[in-house]
């Protein structure tokens, strides 16, 4: 259970003063539902307020604080025109205080004539005159309450910075003094404040690097400790030794010999599976590096030893792709492979469940449906999870708990992950990396073109299709809406059908499963030559004949996602092209991304650059998938602090008595504070 000391922080913000339905909506859009969410909603920047006694044109563009006296009102006959209050400083210099969309009665009440007020806001030059739009107004005796440095927060429509500051103040009022979980010598060496003091200092002064580092460390430490507890518990669980006799693997008819990297990874996995301690291994491999073959060899190893294997994919499209790929690769073998997704109902589902329970199904492929309560395995020996970043620790532990003896666990990702993020998100795992490409993979030429040349692009697409080729056309997410990428894809498909007719297919995330599968199958079978899609094709889709991908609005995507999408082509024996269509106004970051995409096909190099340009949650895709990204720690913090945090967590477990010691009890509070308790609760019984 969560320690009582944290309960005030985990209260719903509906308990805050001044929270009504109108304010709840923008807070909900920002994901701020509890006091702790508000407390961890750190400032994104700040403004320095220049306190002065005299208006000066040289201060235009700065936020100032000054005592002024209103002397006149200037109302316009138009309801749309602003209402102006003319005011003077102590030297008689004039400024206009401007209010838009307000009833003139409100500024009159706020600023009575000839009554001095302390005014703060951004001073602007409007022709030869000065003005301040919607300033803060205080009685002169309260001027000291406005800080010289003002924090600026990420906001949503309907929420002002002042209102956010008030909510942060209420949240900080609920923040308790917590016991110290950081190892004393490290705390002294870093000269960090307490957790509560650091939180207050960062909100008061966003430039306070010491306080910010302390909060980042706490979050990284909680993650490292949780991962170590997962690993420790897994190591304590009794697994089953799996040593297949090789008969099934020897019968595989492969089109080419495995690469050295594949052989190395297969050997590491077989070595792990031969131990009674359950395997926890991460398989990293760039797009097209052959992870599926490695997974199949591990699954066949389990089947040879009389055990079952399960392969979990994050989406139905990817699950069905894996199912077909495994069946094709294992054709001719006496291995029963089945699929189970949320779409499977009735007799088909019942037959699959019975086959798993009686052991007649050797390998099951599916989505999260494969670890639901009704699914029981006779002898689950190996679980393979693809695109690991889409699943939380708790979900993979649910799958592991499907066996009387802990199954071996292999997790795979096609997102190349920088070392610091591997430690942060997968610190409990051993790592295998596929850093070679199978023979025959064609390098992909990447070109960047302005969207204004769309007609030329469509003409080139026509030549490509007439020559027997197939192509993807990917549409971007236009805005923060789950339907806008669907709308963009539908519009693009309609415009292309005007020229190419029925040769154009369409797939997006909001289509029904059977319709989505039908569109994919038609493209795979070359019944359609152009597939207009959203990013649902980012992982798993394999159509070797498609050697062209056009990514519209490429400057709106991150590097890792562009690299994943580019990996949809280059899978056959034809030279392939990735065409990135960019907008006309490119920022510096977008320009750097597109230049790097032109320059290299190396996913690991791209991942490191993406981490620098964006952030951990976006690199891993977690912001789109629901897995919580780091809230307080930046990539720079992770790089600087993850080693210390890992060492500190190791000391706590190995030297300082674990969670049952005095420091361990404090660390338990840290785990609950950063909501790592779900995984720890699964492992430790609460």
ZIHUZI-V189824 format. One record per run of one state. SS is the DSSP state (~ for helix, > for strand, _ for the rest). FROM is the first residue (numbers start at 1). LEN is the number of residues. Records with the same first field share a line. If there is no record, write none. Layout:
BEGIN
SS = FROM-LEN / FROM-LEN
END
This chain:
BEGIN
_ = 1-3 / 11-1 / 16-5 / 30-4 / 40-5 / 52-5 / 60-3 / 75-8 / 89-5 / 100-4 / 111-5 / 127-2 / 134-2 / 139-1 / 146-3 / 153-8 / 174-10 / 191-4 / 205-4 / 237-2 / 240-7 / 251-9 / 274-6 / 286-5 / 305-3 / 313-3 / 330-7 / 341-5 / 359-4 / 367-1 / 372-8 / 387-1 / 391-2 / 401-5 / 407-1 / 414-5 / 427-3 / 435-9 / 467-3 / 475-9 / 508-5 / 525-5 / 534-1 / 538-8 / 552-2 / 557-2 / 567-9 / 583-5 / 600-3 / 614-2 / 620-2 / 626-9 / 655-3 / 661-1 / 674-3 / 685-2
~ = 4-7 / 13-3 / 21-9 / 35-5 / 57-3 / 104-7 / 140-6 / 161-13 / 184-7 / 195-10 / 209-28 / 247-4 / 260-14 / 291-14 / 316-14 / 346-13 / 368-4 / 388-3 / 393-8 / 419-8 / 451-16 / 484-20 / 513-12 / 535-3 / 554-3 / 559-8 / 588-12 / 603-11 / 616-4 / 622-4 / 635-20 / 658-3 / 662-12 / 677-8
> = 12-1 / 34-1 / 45-7 / 63-12 / 83-6 / 94-6 / 116-11 / 129-5 / 136-3 / 149-4 / 239-1 / 280-6 / 308-5 / 337-4 / 363-4 / 380-7 / 406-1 / 408-6 / 430-5 / 444-7 / 470-5 / 504-4 / 530-4 / 546-6 / 576-7
END
